[in-house]
Amino acid sequence: MESELQFFMTKKDQDVFLDFVKDLVDSINPVDENQTYLFTIDDCSLIFIPSPQEKNILYAGKLNIKTENCKQEERTKKVYRKLRNWLKKHYWSRLAYLNVKKNNKLTPSRAYWVGSDAKSWKDEDPDNHIFKLSATSWMVFEIGI
């Protein structure tokens, strides 16, 4: 199984999420200074990349599962589904992105999720607090209705 969920989360959102995760996985291991984590489940793992923040830009983070050659594939899938469902239950999904290819028309998107603290941060200063897919992407997100 291979799947990915993308989101925008602040450090506060991340801490709440990691607190939920700790009881579902065998271990949480930081991989690098970019704060990539491996959530270990026996011989399997999930990859968690929190949303990087650079000044007033919050980039999309992701939770990824890839269970090839994994003895605990079913257990890992079950944990991934619990984490995905938790994010979808607690996060906002009404975003729209500015499509520069269509004269900056707002295009609805339900594929990205926003933590409550990230949403508050964006609402504080919508013109200057930016959600962006990545540093090189043209996709800039706005809070939809």
ABEGO torsion letter per residue (X at the ends): XBBBBBBBBBAAAAAAAAAAAAAABABBBBABAAGBBBBBBEABBBBBBBBBBBEABBBBBBBBBBABGBAAAAAAAAAAAAAAAAAAAABBABBBBBBAAAGGBBBBBAABBBBAAAAAAAAABAAABBBBABAABABBBBBBX
